[in-house]
Amino acid sequence: MLRLEGNCSIPSISSIFKHFNYQPSSVGYLSEALQDYGRGVPSTLSMPHKKVVFYLRDEIFAIQAPILVTIDAQSTAILKIELAADRSAKTWDTHFKALGAHRFHSPGMASDRGVGLKAGYQAACQERFWVCDQFHEFQDLFQRAHPLERQAYRAIAREHERAETFYNAKREANLQKRLEQYERAQQTCEQAMVKYDQLDEWLHLLREALHFCTDFGRLRTVAGVRSELMAILSLIEEIDDAQLPHILKPIGSPRDDLLVPFEQVESIHTELLNLMPEPIVDALVLAWHHDHLSHPSHGRQRHYHQRECQQWLDFAQGLLEDPFDTFKGLVFETLDSIVKASSLVEMVNSLSRPFLHTCRGQITQKTLNLIMFYHHHRRYKGGKRKGKAPIELLTGETLEGDWVDLLVSLDKLVSHTLLFFVIKVWR
């Protein structure tokens, strides 16, 4: 618990044990004990029957060694975590095939544009589709807003400073000089604010264009999204900032792999219209949209989305009456199943990063196995998965105890099995 729940380093755990006179408490013993626990749990999940999941993949680095990670988009369970020699297409191909051998099947995958990752997936899963991660695709563009905002605030402070200097000037020669300095500062400030305001406005529109539906609940089409993105990127390109052309160049025009989720949205929209009238579809889609946005929001923004979601659900229920629960479940589950980003896999990065820091990057496969077990069996404390552990969401089976008890009982089972085997061989 100290290592995984408390993120304590092994020397810190040793000091705590010594303070309470727990024995043995040496760093070497504790390190080996944790390695033993990691040795007793797998690095790849295995299912008794074929399990269809949607892959999210990423590469984490421990000093120079890559860690290859695959998780399930819906349950967030880590399907495989591997300390690899490299991140080539061949290594990723082997990684993919190992999951297939453990009875996992995926119709598609979302990831960034890692060369080896993408090539390995295409080699192993030629008939399946790939979704380009929207977060990584536009990350640099959104990050550019922060330095422009800081520049604008510095320009405002500079203008205020020049204004005070002008008001404090006494001699006429100084007045003219200070006035010219103030006017230049005012002009610079105006340009900096316009530059930031324009980018902030276009990024807001870009973020909205990537939502599955409009503000009126109408599900977007591939052609519509492509047109909106091209128009917004064209407007951003016109902003007078030297860095933006370099950031926009890799993006270019919106590529097909970025629009794959909207192909699914179009297909879903057609299917829903065959089941219910368009106003009800739009109302349920809007309810899902606000429910989806409420989870990452905080404070007033969360209350706003929750209130809007309930209002549209009440509207749809008034029109549907008895079949409301069925149709609501259909719309919510179908839209939840569409993946447009692999950012959830970054959670594994944040989970493993403290261990990489405390062991100075010298992480082992056994430690990764232990992290994976911990992640699978700990229950979420908030969000839409609150009260559920990833392994419960993946298998549909309820855990019979806390993750620590399950790990200890598993270790005892492995020890007893090994002892039985040794005695049998000896006899």
Buried (B, 14 or more C-beta within 10 A) or exposed (E): EBBBEEBBBBEBBBEBBEEEEEEEBEBEBBBEBBBBBBBBBEBBBEBEEEBEBBBBBBBBEBEEBBBBBBBBBBBBBBBBBBBBEEBBBEBBBBBBBBBEEBEBEBEBBBBBBBEBBBBBBBBBBEEBBBBBBBBBBBBBBBEBBEEBBEBBEEBBEBBEEBBEBBEEBEEEEEEEBBBEBBEEBBEBBEBBBEBBBBBEEBBEBBEEBBBBBBEEBBBBBBEBBBEBBEEBBEBBBEBEBEEBEEBBEEBEEBEEBBBBBBBBBBEBBEEBEEEBEEEBBBBBBBBBBBBBBBEEBEEEEBEBBBEBBEBBBEBBBEEBEEEBEEBBEBBBEBBBEBBBBBBBBBBBBEBBEBBBEBBEEEBBBBBBBBBBBBBBBBBBEEEEBEEBBBBBBBBEEEBEEBBBEBBEEBBEEBEEEEEEEEEEEEE
